[in-house]
Amino acid sequence: MAKFKIISSNELTIPVMKGYKMACCDCSLVHNINFSIIEKFDHKPNGTFKYRIIDNKDYAIEFSATRNNRSTAQLRKRKKNENNID
């Protein structure tokens, strides 16, 4: 069985860039996540922009995650209602 690093809510972590595995705390789903570092340019007034991927070993990503209890409850309620419709 794969071992996962336990990360507390809102704790910053530096993941591997490709094939990072994140397990959800209460549903036991495991998500494969890939990251890229980008440089944004040519910003438009509507908020869009062009970007290029930076492929440099000197850069890394740092992120944190926390469960949104309200949104989680709303989504679970909606899924439960969808599954109970005959």
N, CA, C and O atoms as a GROMACS GRO file, in nm:
protein
  344
    1MET      N    1   0.084  -0.118   0.000
    1MET     CA    2   0.000   0.000   0.000
    1MET      C    3   0.089   0.124   0.000
    1MET      O    4   0.190   0.129   0.070
    2ALA      N    5   0.052   0.224  -0.079
    2ALA     CA    6   0.128   0.348  -0.085
    2ALA      C    7   0.119   0.423   0.046
    2ALA      O    8   0.016   0.424   0.112
    3LYS      N    9   0.230   0.487   0.082
    3LYS     CA   10   0.230   0.568   0.203
    3LYS      C   11   0.217   0.714   0.161
    3LYS      O   12   0.277   0.757   0.063
    4PHE      N   13   0.139   0.789   0.237
    4PHE     CA   14   0.116   0.929   0.208
    4PHE      C   15   0.164   1.013   0.324
    4PHE      O   16   0.146   0.975   0.440
    5LYS      N   17   0.225   1.126   0.294
    5LYS     CA   18   0.266   1.220   0.397
    5LYS      C   19   0.140   1.288   0.451
    5LYS      O   20   0.057   1.335   0.374
    6ILE      N   21   0.126   1.292   0.580
    6ILE     CA   22   0.011   1.358   0.642
    6ILE      C   23   0.040   1.508   0.646
    6ILE      O   24   0.139   1.552   0.704
    7ILE      N   25  -0.048   1.585   0.584
    7ILE     CA   26  -0.032   1.730   0.579
    7ILE      C   27  -0.153   1.791   0.649
    7ILE      O   28  -0.267   1.762   0.613
    8SER      N   29  -0.127   1.874   0.747
    8SER     CA   30  -0.236   1.938   0.821
    8SER      C   31  -0.306   2.041   0.732
    8SER      O   32  -0.248   2.090   0.635
    9SER      N   33  -0.428   2.072   0.766
    9SER     CA   34  -0.505   2.172   0.694
    9SER      C   35  -0.428   2.304   0.690
    9SER      O   36  -0.378   2.350   0.793
   10ASN      N   37  -0.418   2.363   0.573
   10ASN     CA   38  -0.349   2.489   0.547
   10ASN      C   39  -0.197   2.481   0.560
   10ASN      O   40  -0.130   2.584   0.550
   11GLU      N   41  -0.140   2.363   0.582
   11GLU     CA   42   0.005   2.349   0.589
   11GLU      C   43   0.063   2.358   0.448
   11GLU      O   44   0.013   2.293   0.356
   12LEU      N   45   0.167   2.437   0.431
   12LEU     CA   46   0.232   2.448   0.301
   12LEU      C   47   0.317   2.326   0.275
   12LEU      O   48   0.382   2.274   0.366
   13THR      N   49   0.316   2.279   0.151
   13THR     CA   50   0.398   2.165   0.111
   13THR      C   51   0.452   2.190  -0.029
   13THR      O   52   0.392   2.264  -0.107
   14ILE      N   53   0.564   2.128  -0.060
   14ILE     CA   54   0.624   2.138  -0.194
   14ILE      C   55   0.609   2.001  -0.259
   14ILE      O   56   0.677   1.907  -0.218
   15PRO      N   57   0.522   1.988  -0.358
   15PRO     CA   58   0.496   1.858  -0.420
   15PRO      C   59   0.596   1.827  -0.531
   15PRO      O   60   0.667   1.916  -0.579
   16VAL      N   61   0.602   1.701  -0.571
   16VAL     CA   62   0.672   1.667  -0.694
   16VAL      C   63   0.589   1.725  -0.808
   16VAL      O   64   0.466   1.733  -0.797
   17MET      N   65   0.652   1.764  -0.917
   17MET     CA   66   0.582   1.835  -1.024
   17MET      C   67   0.489   1.745  -1.106
   17MET      O   68   0.384   1.791  -1.151
   18LYS      N   69   0.526   1.622  -1.127
   18LYS     CA   70   0.445   1.530  -1.208
   18LYS      C   71   0.408   1.407  -1.126
   18LYS      O   72   0.495   1.347  -1.062
   19GLY      N   73   0.282   1.371  -1.127
   19GLY     CA   74   0.238   1.250  -1.059
   19GLY      C   75   0.226   1.264  -0.908
   19GLY      O   76   0.236   1.164  -0.836
   20TYR      N   77   0.205   1.386  -0.858
   20TYR     CA   78   0.183   1.406  -0.715
   20TYR      C   79   0.051   1.339  -0.678
   20TYR      O   80  -0.050   1.359  -0.744
   21LYS      N   81   0.052   1.260  -0.572
   21LYS     CA   82  -0.069   1.191  -0.529
   21LYS      C   83  -0.122   1.258  -0.404
   21LYS      O   84  -0.050   1.275  -0.305
   22MET      N   85  -0.250   1.296  -0.408
   22MET     CA   86  -0.315   1.358  -0.294
   22MET      C   87  -0.436   1.273  -0.257
   22MET      O   88  -0.524   1.249  -0.340
   23ALA      N   89  -0.441   1.229  -0.132
   23ALA     CA   90  -0.553   1.149  -0.083
   23ALA      C   91  -0.646   1.238  -0.002
   23ALA      O   92  -0.600   1.314   0.084
   24CYS      N   93  -0.775   1.229  -0.029
   24CYS     CA   94  -0.873   1.306   0.047
   24CYS      C   95  -0.889   1.243   0.184
   24CYS      O   96  -0.887   1.121   0.200
   25CYS      N   97  -0.905   1.330   0.283
   25CYS     CA   98  -0.905   1.283   0.421
   25CYS      C   99  -1.027   1.199   0.457
   25CYS      O  100  -1.015   1.104   0.534
   26ASP      N  101  -1.144   1.232   0.404
   26ASP     CA  102  -1.263   1.161   0.450
   26ASP      C  103  -1.329   1.072   0.346
   26ASP      O  104  -1.414   0.991   0.380
   27CYS      N  105  -1.290   1.086   0.220
   27CYS     CA  106  -1.354   1.002   0.118
   27CYS      C  107  -1.259   0.897   0.063
   27CYS      O  108  -1.301   0.807  -0.010
   28SER      N  109  -1.131   0.906   0.097
   28SER     CA  110  -1.026   0.811   0.057
   28SER      C  111  -1.001   0.806  -0.093
   28SER      O  112  -0.938   0.712  -0.141
   29LEU      N  113  -1.047   0.906  -0.167
   29LEU     CA  114  -1.011   0.915  -0.308
   29LEU      C  115  -0.867   0.962  -0.318
   29LEU      O  116  -0.822   1.043  -0.237
   30VAL      N  117  -0.794   0.911  -0.417
   30VAL     CA  118  -0.658   0.956  -0.441
   30VAL      C  119  -0.657   1.024  -0.577
   30VAL      O  120  -0.700   0.966  -0.677
   31HIS      N  121  -0.607   1.146  -0.581
   31HIS     CA  122  -0.601   1.224  -0.704
   31HIS      C  123  -0.457   1.235  -0.750
   31HIS      O  124  -0.368   1.263  -0.668
   32ASN      N  125  -0.430   1.212  -0.879
   32ASN     CA  126  -0.300   1.238  -0.938
   32ASN      C  127  -0.301   1.380  -0.990
   32ASN      O  128  -0.387   1.417  -1.069
   33ILE      N  129  -0.205   1.461  -0.945
   33ILE     CA  130  -0.201   1.602  -0.980
   33ILE      C  131  -0.066   1.633  -1.044
   33ILE      O  132   0.039   1.593  -0.994
   34ASN      N  133  -0.069   1.706  -1.156
   34ASN     CA  134   0.052   1.753  -1.222
   34ASN      C  135   0.056   1.904  -1.216
   34ASN      O  136  -0.048   1.970  -1.231
   35PHE      N  137   0.173   1.960  -1.195
   35PHE     CA  138   0.191   2.104  -1.183
   35PHE      C  139   0.282   2.155  -1.293
   35PHE      O  140   0.365   2.081  -1.346
   36SER      N  141   0.267   2.281  -1.327
   36SER     CA  142   0.359   2.352  -1.416
   36SER      C  143   0.384   2.489  -1.356
   36SER      O  144   0.299   2.544  -1.286
   37ILE      N  145   0.500   2.542  -1.384
   37ILE     CA  146   0.531   2.680  -1.348
   37ILE      C  147   0.518   2.760  -1.476
   37ILE      O  148   0.577   2.726  -1.578
   38ILE      N  149   0.439   2.869  -1.470
   38ILE     CA  150   0.417   2.948  -1.590
   38ILE      C  151   0.459   3.093  -1.568
   38ILE      O  152   0.461   3.143  -1.456
   39GLU      N  153   0.491   3.157  -1.678
   39GLU     CA  154   0.514   3.300  -1.679
   39GLU      C  155   0.402   3.363  -1.759
   39GLU      O  156   0.383   3.330  -1.876
   40LYS      N  157   0.329   3.454  -1.697
   40LYS     CA  158   0.217   3.520  -1.765
   40LYS      C  159   0.267   3.645  -1.836
   40LYS      O  160   0.355   3.716  -1.786
   41PHE      N  161   0.209   3.672  -1.954
   41PHE     CA  162   0.241   3.794  -2.028
   41PHE      C  163   0.124   3.831  -2.116
   41PHE      O  164   0.027   3.756  -2.126
   42ASP      N  165   0.130   3.944  -2.179
   42ASP     CA  166   0.026   3.992  -2.270
   42ASP      C  167  -0.112   3.991  -2.202
   42ASP      O  168  -0.208   3.932  -2.251
   43HIS      N  169  -0.118   4.058  -2.087
   43HIS     CA  170  -0.242   4.065  -2.009
   43HIS      C  171  -0.347   4.149  -2.081
   43HIS      O  172  -0.316   4.256  -2.134
   44LYS      N  173  -0.470   4.101  -2.084
   44LYS     CA  174  -0.582   4.171  -2.148
   44LYS      C  175  -0.673   4.232  -2.042
   44LYS      O  176  -0.675   4.186  -1.928
   45PRO      N  177  -0.748   4.336  -2.077
   45PRO     CA  178  -0.841   4.399  -1.981
   45PRO      C  179  -0.947   4.303  -1.925
   45PRO      O  180  -0.997   4.324  -1.815
   46ASN      N  181  -0.981   4.198  -2.001
   46ASN     CA  182  -1.082   4.103  -1.954
   46ASN      C  183  -1.026   3.998  -1.858
   46ASN      O  184  -1.098   3.906  -1.817
   47GLY      N  185  -0.898   4.012  -1.822
   47GLY     CA  186  -0.838   3.920  -1.725
   47GLY      C  187  -0.766   3.802  -1.787
   47GLY      O  188  -0.704   3.724  -1.715
   48THR      N  189  -0.774   3.786  -1.919
   48THR     CA  190  -0.704   3.675  -1.984
   48THR      C  191  -0.558   3.715  -2.010
   48THR      O  192  -0.523   3.833  -2.003
   49PHE      N  193  -0.478   3.617  -2.039
   49PHE     CA  194  -0.337   3.642  -2.066
   49PHE      C  195  -0.279   3.524  -2.142
   49PHE      O  196  -0.338   3.416  -2.146
   50LYS      N  197  -0.164   3.547  -2.202
   50LYS     CA  198  -0.088   3.438  -2.263
   50LYS      C  199   0.013   3.393  -2.158
   50LYS      O  200   0.045   3.466  -2.064
   51TYR      N  201   0.063   3.272  -2.176
   51TYR     CA  202   0.163   3.222  -2.082
   51TYR      C  203   0.258   3.126  -2.150
   51TYR      O  204   0.227   3.069  -2.255
   52ARG      N  205   0.372   3.109  -2.088
   52ARG     CA  206   0.468   3.007  -2.133
   52ARG      C  207   0.511   2.927  -2.010
   52ARG      O  208   0.523   2.979  -1.900
   53ILE      N  209   0.533   2.798  -2.033
   53ILE     CA  210   0.576   2.710  -1.925
   53ILE      C  211   0.724   2.731  -1.902
   53ILE      O  212   0.804   2.733  -1.996
   54ILE      N  213   0.761   2.745  -1.776
   54ILE     CA  214   0.901   2.759  -1.738
   54ILE      C  215   0.951   2.622  -1.696
   54ILE      O  216   0.903   2.565  -1.598
   55ASP      N  217   1.046   2.568  -1.770
   55ASP     CA  218   1.102   2.436  -1.740
   55ASP      C  219   1.242   2.457  -1.682
   55ASP      O  220   1.342   2.448  -1.752
   56ASN      N  221   1.246   2.486  -1.552
   56ASN     CA  222   1.371   2.517  -1.487
   56ASN      C  223   1.375   2.444  -1.354
   56ASN      O  224   1.284   2.461  -1.272
   57LYS      N  225   1.475   2.366  -1.331
   57LYS     CA  226   1.487   2.286  -1.208
   57LYS      C  227   1.507   2.373  -1.083
   57LYS      O  228   1.496   2.323  -0.971
   58ASP      N  229   1.535   2.503  -1.101
   58ASP     CA  230   1.556   2.591  -0.987
   58ASP      C  231   1.426   2.642  -0.928
   58ASP      O  232   1.428   2.710  -0.825
   59TYR      N  233   1.312   2.612  -0.990
   59TYR     CA  234   1.182   2.657  -0.943
   59TYR      C  235   1.102   2.540  -0.890
   59TYR      O  236   1.120   2.426  -0.934
   60ALA      N  237   1.013   2.568  -0.797
   60ALA     CA  238   0.923   2.466  -0.742
   60ALA      C  239   0.790   2.533  -0.711
   60ALA      O  240   0.776   2.655  -0.716
   61ILE      N  241   0.692   2.450  -0.679
   61ILE     CA  242   0.560   2.499  -0.641
   61ILE      C  243   0.541   2.471  -0.493
   61ILE      O  244   0.586   2.369  -0.441
   62GLU      N  245   0.475   2.563  -0.426
   62GLU     CA  246   0.436   2.541  -0.288
   62GLU      C  247   0.287   2.567  -0.280
   62GLU      O  248   0.238   2.666  -0.335
   63PHE      N  249   0.212   2.480  -0.212
   63PHE     CA  250   0.068   2.501  -0.201
   63PHE      C  251   0.017   2.446  -0.068
   63PHE      O  252   0.084   2.369   0.000
   64SER      N  253  -0.102   2.488  -0.036
   64SER     CA  254  -0.170   2.432   0.081
   64SER      C  255  -0.314   2.404   0.040
   64SER      O  256  -0.365   2.462  -0.056
   65ALA      N  257  -0.378   2.316   0.113
   65ALA     CA  258  -0.517   2.283   0.085
   65ALA      C  259  -0.591   2.268   0.218
   65ALA      O  260  -0.534   2.226   0.319
   66THR      N  261  -0.716   2.303   0.215
   66THR     CA  262  -0.801   2.283   0.331
   66THR      C  263  -0.940   2.249   0.282
   66THR      O  264  -0.985   2.299   0.179
   67ARG      N  265  -1.009   2.166   0.355
   67ARG     CA  266  -1.144   2.129   0.315
   67ARG      C  267  -1.239   2.245   0.341
   67ARG      O  268  -1.234   2.308   0.446
   68ASN      N  269  -1.325   2.272   0.245
   68ASN     CA  270  -1.429   2.372   0.260
   68ASN      C  271  -1.554   2.297   0.308
   68ASN      O  272  -1.626   2.237   0.228
   69ASN      N  273  -1.577   2.300   0.438
   69ASN     CA  274  -1.686   2.221   0.497
   69ASN      C  275  -1.822   2.254   0.438
   69ASN      O  276  -1.902   2.164   0.413
   70ARG      N  277  -1.851   2.381   0.417
   70ARG     CA  278  -1.982   2.421   0.364
   70ARG      C  279  -2.003   2.368   0.222
   70ARG      O  280  -2.106   2.309   0.192
   71SER      N  281  -1.903   2.390   0.135
   71SER     CA  282  -1.916   2.342  -0.003
   71SER      C  283  -1.919   2.190  -0.009
   71SER      O  284  -1.991   2.132  -0.091
   72THR      N  285  -1.841   2.124   0.077
   72THR     CA  286  -1.842   1.978   0.081
   72THR      C  287  -1.980   1.927   0.117
   72THR      O  288  -2.032   1.834   0.054
   73ALA      N  289  -2.041   1.987   0.219
   73ALA     CA  290  -2.174   1.944   0.262
   73ALA      C  291  -2.278   1.968   0.152
   73ALA      O  292  -2.365   1.883   0.129
   74GLN      N  293  -2.269   2.082   0.085
   74GLN     CA  294  -2.363   2.113  -0.022
   74GLN      C  295  -2.350   2.013  -0.137
   74GLN      O  296  -2.451   1.965  -0.189
   75LEU      N  297  -2.228   1.982  -0.177
   75LEU     CA  298  -2.206   1.888  -0.287
   75LEU      C  299  -2.253   1.748  -0.249
   75LEU      O  300  -2.316   1.680  -0.330
   76ARG      N  301  -2.223   1.705  -0.128
   76ARG     CA  302  -2.268   1.572  -0.084
   76ARG      C  303  -2.420   1.564  -0.079
   76ARG      O  304  -2.478   1.462  -0.116
   77LYS      N  305  -2.483   1.671  -0.033
   77LYS     CA  306  -2.630   1.673  -0.028
   77LYS      C  307  -2.688   1.664  -0.168
   77LYS      O  308  -2.783   1.589  -0.193
   78ARG      N  309  -2.631   1.741  -0.262
   78ARG     CA  310  -2.680   1.739  -0.400
   78ARG      C  311  -2.660   1.601  -0.462
   78ARG      O  312  -2.749   1.550  -0.530
   79LYS      N  313  -2.542   1.541  -0.441
   79LYS     CA  314  -2.516   1.407  -0.496
   79LYS      C  315  -2.609   1.303  -0.436
   79LYS      O  316  -2.657   1.214  -0.507
   80LYS      N  317  -2.636   1.314  -0.306
   80LYS     CA  318  -2.727   1.220  -0.240
   80LYS      C  319  -2.866   1.234  -0.300
   80LYS      O  320  -2.932   1.133  -0.328
   81ASN      N  321  -2.912   1.358  -0.321
   81ASN     CA  322  -3.044   1.380  -0.380
   81ASN      C  323  -3.050   1.328  -0.523
   81ASN      O  324  -3.152   1.272  -0.563
   82GLU      N  325  -2.944   1.346  -0.601
   82GLU     CA  326  -2.942   1.297  -0.739
   82GLU      C  327  -2.948   1.144  -0.742
   82GLU      O  328  -3.011   1.086  -0.830
   83ASN      N  329  -2.882   1.079  -0.648
   83ASN     CA  330  -2.879   0.932  -0.643
   83ASN      C  331  -3.011   0.872  -0.593
   83ASN      O  332  -3.039   0.756  -0.619
   84ASN      N  333  -3.090   0.951  -0.523
   84ASN     CA  334  -3.216   0.901  -0.468
   84ASN      C  335  -3.336   0.928  -0.558
   84ASN      O  336  -3.448   0.889  -0.525
   85ILE      N  337  -3.314   0.993  -0.672
   85ILE     CA  338  -3.424   1.020  -0.764
   85ILE      C  339  -3.455   0.893  -0.842
   85ILE      O  340  -3.366   0.830  -0.898
   86ASP      N  341  -3.582   0.855  -0.845
   86ASP     CA  342  -3.626   0.734  -0.919
   86ASP      C  343  -3.682   0.768  -1.053
   86ASP      O  344  -3.723   0.679  -1.127
   0.00000   0.00000   0.00000
